[in-house]
Structure formats: C-alpha cells, structure tokens
Amino acid sequence: MRLNISHKISSVAAVVLVLMLAVAGYSIHLTARISADLATVATRHMPVNETVARINVHVLEQGVLLQRLFVLEDESASDSEATARGKQRIDALGAAADREFDNARGILAIEETDKSISPHAEKAIATLADDMAAIETQYNNFSTHALSLLDARRSGDKAAYDGLLPELDTRQDAIFAEIDNLRRHVAALTDAAVLRADRDERRLLITNSVLTVLAAVIGLGLAMLIARAMVRSVRRLVAGAERVEAGELDTEVPVTTQDEVGHLTANFNDMVGGLRLKERIKETFGKYMDPRIVTNLLDRPEFSEPGGERREMTVMFIDLKGFTSISEKLPPDQLVHTINGFFGHMTDAISSNKGVVDKFMGDAVMAYWGPPFTDADEHAKLACKAALEALEHLQTFRAEVAADLGGDTGDIEIDLRIGISTGEMIVGTVGSRASRSFTVMGDPVNLGSRLEGANKAYGTHVMISERTREAAGSAIQTRELDLIRVKGKAEPTRVYELVGLSGETPLLPSGHAERFGIGLAAYRKQDWPAAKAAFEACLGDGSDDTPSMVYLSRIAHLTDTPPPPDWDGVWIFETK
C-alpha cells in the first residue's frame, strides 16, 4: 500500500510521509523506553524488594530465636533438645538468607549482551546492587556476632557474653537500616521510572494526535490505541495504590495483559498481599494483648522501650468464685473451654468500656483504664460501668456452666468478686531483654487486688476505693461499707460498694443505703443499740444483706468485748 500511495502523492505529500515516518520512529523509541522502564521495575525493582522482605523476615526470626535460646539457657531446667532445635533453625534461616542474597545478585546482574537496559535503568540497578552489598555486609556482621555470642555462651565466658550481648540488637538494627535504605531507593527509582513513563506517554499522545490530524495514518492510530491501553493499565495501578493508601487492603488490580505492566500489576498485588499479612499479624497479636498496644508497638517503636511515667489511672481485679468446684467436675479440655468462656465475658465487659486487659491470672483478670487509652476524666467511671456489665455477663456464664455440667451444678456457687482502685501509678513498658509487658504498677494496683479479696469478708460483689468514688463522681451509686486497713498499708482506706449507675435502678432496695449509713454512723460512735437497730432494719425488709449481718456480728462481739478508748472504727485485715 505504501508503494501505491507513493505513486499518487505529490512532493509535498512525500515530505509529509517522511515526517510521519520520523515521528513514527520517535514514537517507537518512546514506547520502547516506557517498556524498558516498566520492565526494569517489574523484573528488577519489585523482585529485589520482595527478596529483601524475605531477608528481613529471616533476620527477625533469627533474632527472636537467639533471644529465646539465651532465655532458655538461663533457665534452671533447660531443654537441651529445644536448644539444639533452635540452633538448627537459626542455621537454616542463615542458609535461607544466603540463598536470598544469591537470588538478589542474580536479579541485579546485567549481561554484557543485554542491550535493552537503558542508562537510567543501569544506574538504578547499580544503586540497588550497592544497597544489597551493604545489607549483606551488615547481615554477615550480625551472623558473625551471633556466632560469637553462642560460642561465648557455650564456653561459659560470661565476660565476653555480657560484652557482646548488648551489641546484638545494634547489629540487627544496622541490617534493618540498610534494608530501609534499599526500600527508599526502590521507591524513588520506581517513582522516577513512572514519571519518565508518564512524561514520555504525554509526548507520545501529542505526537500521535498531530499525526492523526495530518495524515490519519492507521498504523499510528493503532499505536495510540496501544498507548492508551497501557495508560489505562497504569492508571488502574495508580488507582489501586491510592485505595491501598486509604486503607483498603482488600484491593486487587486485575491483570489484563501479559506485558511488563501486567507483571508490575501482579507484583503490586503481591505487595498488597504482604500488607494484608501484616494486618493479620496485628490481628493475631491483638488476641494476646490489647490491639491498641499492638498498634502502638508497630507504629511507635519507642513504645516498646523500657520506661514509664506517673499518671492517675484506675485498675480492676476480677476473681471467679467457684472455679475450684467447677474444675473438679470437668475434664481438662472442657475446663479450658469453660474458663475461656469466662475470660471472654469479662473481656467483653472491659473492652466495651475502653479498658485494657492486662493479664489473666489463673481464674482472675486484671485490667486498667487511663491515658493514652481513655480520657483523663473518665477512667474511674468506665471501670465502674465495666464492673456492673461484668455482673450482667455473670448470669450468662452461669447458664453456660450449667450446660457444660449437664445441669448438674449441685452446690457450686458461681460468683464474682471485683476490686477497683484509682490513684497515681506508674504506666509503661517493663521486663527483660527477652520479654516485656506494657502494664501498670504502684500502691493503687496493690490496693485494687486487696479490695477484690476484701469482698469475701462482706459478701459483696464490687468494692471500690474512696478515690475511685471521688473520680467517678455523680456517674455512680454507692454505699459506704467500712473504714479498713488492708495488709501492707499503714493508712486506713474508706471503701464503698458499687450498687449501680446514676439514673438506673440500684442493686439495693429503696432506702436501704440510707438505713445502712445510719447504722454505720452509730457503729463508729459505739452506740451499739442504735447501730444494731439500723442494721436489723436493713434485714427486716426481707433482703439478704450480708454487710448488715457482718456488722451485727461485730456489734455482738464488741458489746461483750468493748474496744479500747482510742478505737477509731477501723477494721484491720491481717491477710491478703
């Protein structure tokens, strides 16, 4: 057809045709450059990034295994087989990392006969090769240091071991720093390649548009269609990246071609899959500690450093009464299922009120409230609300236990005892090199534990400290129980029973708290007849009020054995 056209066109048309061919050649050059840039990204940048990610995982696993080996060997009853397996695993991870380094060198190798590599790409590959060499150097330093540590440990050279151990994390951090450096280079080089491709794409579109207007050449029209198809693929990829940036990790860009853009799209989908894996890791660890702590550990590395600060917070202890009787009637696997059900109910009550579950202790739960997880003025109120919801969950848990026992609950009394304390405590990260915990410590924490146990003496469910009562303010309903001195504290503590939230029906009958308060005031004045009459009135309405029974028993004892003249009305607990 070109021959037919060349016989019919004028000399001017011939010039136009020459121009068309020149521009077409230029278009082909631009397309080839775009393809080369994208090919470099798809076959060099992304695979190297994935390889480095796997090396990063191997280094992390080696670090964790080394820490576990050191902890295991510190224990009095060490498991030599577990130690041997751990060292074998470390060697296997080292071999895997070496293979990944070999793989990276293969990816970044440039054959002399490869003419498709552009100067930009060749320079970028050289940069990544230097980065990989730096990572490998730091990794070799880390491996050598780890071997020296293990040798010092096996030989019993404690001085050498103590001198080398603090540098282990430094060596590991050096690897991560070089990995981050490579990733930054990959991102920068990829962005530069995309920008060049976008610039060349615009030039190509303008050129093809001009040629379409001048000659409407079918070949150049097809080239434009191909370019537009490529643009659509790149734009879909960019749109997918924007959705991922917005947090939509379920994003998957369809691979519509088998070219470099298709490979790049497939690598992008693999990268998003890695991000989804990170979120699954966060979700998994969120089952072992509060998800808010996990998020802080991932987003703020300094959060994991040992240290703390003083803040006013609220702590709560929940203990399950009747667990021993339950454990005697259930097989181990069913018992674990039952106690997990109890923990689930308590965790629901705590979490729904912004609390942080600190730990599970046998059949007990410890939780706390306060900054940075709640506002400074709401932690006491939220803890009290969580305690009342825990009592509501208790009814459901009793039904579940009855179902587990086939209705044969017998004389098992399933109940809760809850202690809540508010005060200035230390909050932060504590622990050893191998194991750390974000927790709270201090005298208010110990008091909360004592108050949980003190419920037993009064037959109450929820006992709170005076400071908790003040901090919660008008949000809760309480009655004063006693002025007590718990074991480990010299100063007496005024304690209250939590009976409800403001605006809701309290757990006590109408007027009960007032009569009890009258009896308590008379008791402290040693007006035994008036106190006895008030506490008997609390029982006279048909209620089974154990605190009133406790005071009637005390009054009977104190009437027969009067207290000393300096008696201050404080009841002393000699045990925890």
Long-range contacts (C-beta under 8 A, 24 or more apart in sequence): 16-214, 16-215, 17-215, 20-211, 20-214, 20-215, 20-217, 20-220, 23-207, 23-210, 23-211, 23-220, 24-211, 24-217, 24-219, 24-220, 24-223, 26-207, 27-204, 27-207, 27-208, 27-220, 27-223, 28-223, 30-200, 30-201, 30-203, 30-204, 30-207, 31-204, 31-223, 31-226, 31-227, 33-118, 33-196, 33-200, 34-196, 34-197, 34-200, 34-201, 34-204, 34-230, 35-259, 35-260, 36-116, 36-117, 36-118, 36-121, 37-118, 37-120, 37-121, 37-193, 37-194, 37-196, 37-197, 38-193, 38-197, 38-260, 38-261, 38-264, 39-116, 39-260, 39-263, 40-117, 40-118, 40-121, 40-124, 40-125, 40-193, 41-189, 41-190, 41-193, 41-194, 41-260, 41-264, 42-260, 42-261, 42-263, 42-264, 42-267, 43-107, 43-260, 43-263, 44-107, 44-108, 44-121, 44-124, 44-125, 44-128, 45-124, 45-128, 45-186, 45-189, 45-190, 45-193, 46-186, 46-264, 46-267, 46-268, 46-270, 46-271, 47-107, 47-267, 48-104, 48-107, 48-108, 48-128, 48-132, 48-182, 48-186, 49-182, 49-183, 49-186, 49-271, 50-267, 50-270, 50-271, 51-100, 51-103, 51-104, 51-107, 52-104, 52-132, 52-135, 52-179, 52-182, 52-183, 53-274, 54-96, 54-100, 55-97, 55-100, 55-101, 55-135, 55-139, 55-179, 56-175, 56-176, 56-179, 58-93, 58-94, 58-96, 58-97, 58-100, 59-97, 59-139, 59-142, 59-172, 59-175, 59-176, 61-89, 61-93, 62-90, 62-93, 62-94, 62-97, 62-142, 62-146, 63-168, 63-169, 63-172, 65-89, 65-90, 65-93, 66-90, 66-146, 66-149, 66-150, 66-168, 67-433, 67-434, 68-434, 69-150, 70-149, 70-153, 70-165, 70-433, 70-434, 71-432, 71-434, 71-435, 73-153, 87-150, 90-146, 94-143, 97-139, 101-132, 101-135, 101-136, 101-139, 104-132, 105-129, 105-132, 108-132, 120-192, 120-193, 120-196, 121-193, 124-189, 124-192, 124-193, 127-185, 127-189, 128-182, 128-185, 128-186, 128-189, 131-178, 131-181, 131-182, 131-185, 132-182, 134-178, 134-181, 134-182, 135-175, 135-178, 135-179, 135-182, 138-171, 138-174, 138-175, 138-177, 138-178, 139-175, 141-171, 141-174, 142-168, 142-171, 142-172, 142-174, 142-175, 145-171, 146-171, 165-433, 194-234, 197-234, 198-234, 201-227, 201-230, 201-231, 201-234, 229-257, 230-261, 233-257, 233-261, 233-262, 233-265, 234-261, 236-265, 237-261, 237-264, 237-265, 237-268, 240-268, 240-272, 241-268, 244-272, 244-275, 249-275, 249-276, 249-279, 250-276, 289-438, 290-356, 290-357, 290-373, 292-356, 292-373, 293-356, 293-438, 296-372, 296-438, 303-429, 303-438, 304-429, 304-436, 305-429, 306-428, 306-429, 306-430, 306-431, 306-436, 307-428, 307-429, 308-426, 308-427, 308-428, 308-429, 308-430, 308-441, 309-426, 309-427, 309-428, 310-424, 310-425, 310-426, 310-427, 311-370, 311-371, 311-376, 311-424, 311-425, 311-427, 312-370, 312-376, 312-379, 312-422, 312-423, 312-424, 312-425, 312-471, 313-368, 313-369, 313-370, 313-371, 313-379, 313-422, 313-423, 313-425, 313-427, 313-440, 313-444, 314-368, 314-369, 314-370, 314-379, 314-380, 314-382, 314-383, 314-420, 314-421, 314-422, 314-468, 314-471, 315-366, 315-367, 315-368, 315-369, 315-383, 315-420, 315-421, 315-422, 315-425, 315-440, 315-444, 315-445, 315-448, 316-350, 316-355, 316-366, 316-367, 316-368, 316-369, 316-383, 316-386, 316-387, 316-418, 316-419, 316-420, 316-421, 316-448, 317-364, 317-365, 317-366, 317-418, 317-419, 317-448, 317-449, 317-451, 317-452, 318-346, 318-364, 318-365, 318-366, 318-367, 318-387, 318-390, 318-416, 318-417, 318-418, 318-452, 319-363, 319-364, 319-416, 319-417, 319-418, 319-452, 319-453, 320-363, 320-364, 320-414, 320-415, 320-416, 321-413, 321-414, 321-415, 321-416, 321-417, 322-412, 322-413, 322-414, 322-415, 323-362, 323-363, 325-411, 325-412, 325-413, 326-401, 326-405, 326-412, 326-414, 329-405, 329-408, 329-412, 330-404, 330-405, 334-404, 337-404, 338-400, 338-401, 338-404, 339-363, 341-397, 341-400, 342-397, 345-390, 345-393, 345-394, 345-396, 345-397, 346-390, 346-393, 348-389, 348-393, 349-386, 349-387, 349-389, 349-390, 349-392, 349-393, 350-386, 350-390, 352-386, 352-389, 353-382, 353-383, 353-385, 353-386, 353-389, 354-378, 354-382, 355-382, 355-383, 355-386, 358-439, 358-440, 359-437, 359-439, 364-452, 368-427, 368-439, 368-440, 370-427, 370-440, 379-422, 379-471, 380-420, 380-422, 380-467, 380-468, 380-471, 380-472, 381-471, 381-472, 381-473, 381-475, 381-476, 383-420, 383-422, 383-468, 384-420, 384-462, 384-464, 384-468, 384-472, 384-475, 384-476, 384-498, 384-501, 385-475, 385-501, 387-418, 387-420, 387-462, 387-498, 388-462, 388-498, 388-500, 388-501, 390-416, 390-418, 391-416, 391-418, 391-461, 391-462, 415-461, 416-461, 417-452, 417-453, 417-455, 417-456, 417-460, 417-461, 418-452, 418-455, 418-461, 418-462, 418-463, 419-447, 419-448, 419-449, 419-450, 419-451, 419-452, 419-453, 419-454, 419-455, 419-462, 419-463, 419-464, 420-448, 420-451, 420-462, 420-463, 420-464, 420-465, 420-468, 420-498, 421-445, 421-447, 421-448, 421-451, 421-464, 421-465, 421-467, 421-468, 422-465, 422-467, 422-468, 422-470, 422-471, 423-447, 423-465, 423-467, 443-489, 446-488, 447-486, 447-489, 447-493, 449-576, 450-486, 450-487, 450-488, 450-489, 450-573, 450-576, 451-486, 451-495, 453-575, 453-576, 454-484, 454-486, 454-495, 454-573, 457-550, 457-573, 458-482, 458-497, 458-546, 458-547, 458-550, 459-546, 459-547, 459-549, 459-550, 460-497, 460-546, 460-547, 461-497, 461-498, 462-497, 462-498, 463-495, 463-496, 463-497, 463-498, 464-495, 464-496, 464-497, 464-498, 465-493, 465-494, 465-495, 465-496, 466-493, 466-494, 466-495, 466-496, 468-496, 469-496, 474-502, 475-501, 475-502, 476-500, 476-501, 476-502, 477-501, 477-502, 477-504, 477-506, 477-513, 479-508, 479-512, 479-513, 479-516, 479-517, 480-517, 480-520, 481-547, 482-520, 482-571, 483-524, 483-568, 483-569, 483-570, 483-571, 484-570, 484-571, 484-572, 484-573, 485-570, 485-571, 485-572, 485-573, 486-573, 486-576, 487-573, 487-574, 487-575, 487-576, 488-576, 492-568, 492-570, 497-547, 508-543, 508-545, 509-541, 509-543, 512-538, 512-541, 512-543, 512-545, 516-545, 516-547, 516-548, 519-548, 519-551, 520-551, 523-551, 523-554, 523-555, 523-569, 524-569, 526-558, 526-562, 526-563, 526-567, 528-555, 528-558, 528-559, 531-555
